[in-house]
Amino acid sequence: PKYKRIALALDFSENDSKLLASALGQANNDSRFVLIHIVETATSILLGTETDDYETNKDQERLDFFVGQLKDKGYDAEGILGFRHRAKEIVRIVKETESDLLVVGAHGHTGLKDWLYGETIDHVRHELKIPVFVVHL
């Protein structure tokens, strides 16, 4: 399949380059990228898009950096920060941007972390009607 708009859910870990490489492998010359990062500070949970704290500003800078990298490679790209509930925000942004593929990372956690991050992927894949490409990180 040819994907016109590929969304990526970034967590700003050392694994983001692997996630980006996997997304690029699914792209064609006309693909557009939507980079998503969910801000999860206490302030962002309370204030949502009105948040203007240090971490949110740093997250925006990181997102802009990745968008710039894709643009330097000739791709059309945009970055969107989400706030509050990770899974709901990813679904909302993917739907609003009319993305036709979502690329997410799975860390292979155990115990509580597996439940927390696994819950995100499960919720997202059940809410979306597009392919969800899960990259084992």
PyMOL commands that set and color helices and strands:
alter all, ss='L'
color gray80, all
select helices_A, chain A and resi 16-26+42-50+54-72+86-96+112-127
alter helices_A, ss='H'
color red, helices_A
select strands_A, chain A and resi 5-9+32-39+76-83+101-106+132-136
alter strands_A, ss='S'
color yellow, strands_A
deselect
rebuild
show_as cartoon
